[in-house]
Amino acid sequence: MKALFKNPLLSLLYFTVFLAVIVWLIEQFLPGPWLHTLVYSILFFFAVLTGVTGFLAGKLMKLETFTSVSVILGTTIIRLICCIVFVFLILWQGHENLLWFVVDFFIIYLLYLLFDMYGLITNLRLHSK
């Protein structure tokens, strides 16, 4: 598993495909209202957002002018602002079934947040040795 996080974009791709397969399986075997019609858009949004913020954090940490805490806090704020804008745009368009949109959005948000934290812990453990 440690070798997987040596290339963060590849591990992000694997994680996104894994989540997409889980969503597809839920659609096929558990039909119901719990998956919003925009669940794949949410998944794509978080994959791109995680990739961009991860790439940006990696570049900024190599500059040595920023501390790792400020870089992580800055990328977290960027992620928060992008999520607020994304949710606002979806709510502004007036899609139906907004409760399940919010539930799906935050479940995927938390899964990508766990992915980021695991990657960060793995990276910090490698740099501490």
Disulfide bonds with the S-S distance in Angstrom:
none
